[in-house]
Amino acid sequence: MSQGQSITRVPMGRPVGEIRTLMVTALREQGPMALRDLAAVTQVGYTPALKTISRCVAAGVLVKAGQEKRAHSKNWVTLYDVAPEPDPAATHDSRHGHGWVDLGRCIAGWAR
């Protein structure tokens, strides 16, 4: 492979579901929201929204944007927002290639 070319990562696994698409679109349009608000805006049930949010946060699609105190509650609610797009220039490391693992990090991990 010549220098200057980058390899695009092919997504593995199942395609993105309808609930995730609705939630990400709503967050992009309206900004950070709490789980209940997001479920209401997207007209999705609370439990499917909860499962989808937790999976999106684990996948790095959404981030916890902060907390908000509601007037009717004594508890704080977590606000979620779309994760910022990674900067391709900042994430490029010449030691890493598609399918390769940094051997130094593995050996350092084993040595601990």
Secondary structure, 3 states (H helix, E strand, C coil): CCCCCCCCCCCCCCCCCHHHHHHHHHHHHHCCEEHHHHHHHHCCCHHHHHHHHHHHHHHCCEEEEEEEECCCCCCEEEEEEECCCCCHHHHCCCCCCCCCCCHHHHHHHHHC
